[in-house]
Amino acid sequence: MLNAIMDGMQGLGVSITHYLQTNYKDAQDLFLWVSWAADLRNTFFIFFPLWFHLRPSVGIKLIWVAVIGDWLNLVFKWILFGERPYWWVHETPYYANTVRPHIEQYPMTCETGPGSPSGHAMGAAGIYYTLVTSILAIMNCKKKFGNKKSTKSSWYLKTILWTVFCGVQVCVCLSRVFLAAHFPHQVIAGVITGMIVAEAFNRTEWIYSTNMKKYFYITLFLTSFAVGFYLLLKVLGVDLLWTLEKAQKWCVRPEWVHLDSTPFASLLRNMGTLFGLGLGLHSPLYTETKKSSSTLVKTGYIISSLVLLHLFDSVKPPTHTAALFYLLSFCKSATVPLATVSIIPYCVNGALSLQNKKSL
């Protein structure tokens, strides 16, 4: 019964994908860009540097929402065993008595992990929900009570922000379905769970005062839990990497199957980011630089961080050895928040101090 329901939902999903690919083929570049923009990598390399130097609490919350949300996404995917359209359409008996729909594949189609819930949809929902609620909270703190004009402006802002939020989620969901990376029910589940994670962290205060020891233990616990869960199920005869074989079998171009989309790559990337945030916040360099409140100095922090992190992101770990790739991915991910929080601001302060001394 359950299999019949799932086959029906997935069959409908493939029909929607086929319809989008047939009728909106000219929009494929837009859909590819949307999927690229919704990747959590842009949260770490763009949103975090920008917001951390404008409002540190928002930057910290973005990292926690992204990391914990993606960790939960990994666990949910391992539990739910979700199929992906680009391989399901070839293997299912659902089309035994009819012609199988032809589904196109793209460079971002061949994800190697299970499909439910959608990581892109969950990440985008969590991050943009955090941004919208944070901006509204900041504006609420600034507005004058009893000012009708201010109240009216606040209503307009709220309407605009939530409209943008809904628009982004619709675009991300359509993009993932168009690319045949997910079924519609998987992206809807991703949006709902992402919003729940973000709202949970809106009600959490301890993340802003967590010491380095807690960062270490939380990182160790999350990593150990995921690896232990994987090993336990493997002992019980359940292969959680079953999707990798399917991706390699059904992806039309082998170079589209990327090692950085595997579950363990995602896990170590997120754990490295969280650990790096802890290192940065408890670095003596950050203690010195956080005293600077000048708008000009903060602008220097933001521009320098965005430029240098963009250059750093172009350095890709070698993929010929999986263990080395995972290790270097962890180190690279840890470097991003560490550099953003402490190293880059310290260097900018040093350069500005040197310039001031020369001008005297």
Number of C-alpha atoms within 10 A of each C-alpha: 6 7 8 10 10 11 17 13 15 24 20 15 21 27 16 18 28 20 14 19 21 14 9 12 12 10 13 16 10 12 22 19 13 19 21 16 15 24 16 22 16 12 21 23 22 17 19 27 25 23 18 22 24 17 13 17 15 22 23 20 25 25 23 21 24 26 23 18 24 24 22 19 24 24 16 16 21 23 12 12 16 20 21 27 23 27 20 18 21 15 12 13 12 16 14 8 7 8 7 14 14 15 20 15 19 16 15 18 25 28 26 25 26 28 25 25 29 29 30 28 32 33 28 27 27 27 27 24 26 25 21 17 17 17 16 17 11 11 15 14 10 10 14 12 10 8 10 10 11 16 15 11 13 16 12 11 16 17 12 12 18 15 11 14 18 14 11 18 22 15 17 28 27 23 29 26 27 32 27 30 27 33 32 24 17 25 28 19 16 27 25 15 22 32 22 17 24 28 16 11 19 16 8 11 11 9 14 13 9 13 14 17 10 14 19 16 12 15 20 13 12 17 18 12 13 19 13 12 15 18 15 12 13 13 10 9 9 13 13 19 17 13 22 19 10 19 23 19 12 17 20 17 13 12 10 18 20 16 18 18 15 18 25 19 18 21 22 22 23 30 26 25 27 26 25 26 27 24 23 24 22 17 16 12 17 21 13 13 20 16 8 12 11 9 11 10 16 19 14 17 24 22 13 18 27 18 12 15 21 13 10 14 13 8 9 11 15 12 14 9 9 14 11 13 18 22 15 19 25 22 18 20 24 24 22 25 31 23 22 29 31 23 20 22 26 21 16 18 18 13 12 14 12 11 11 10 9 8 7 5
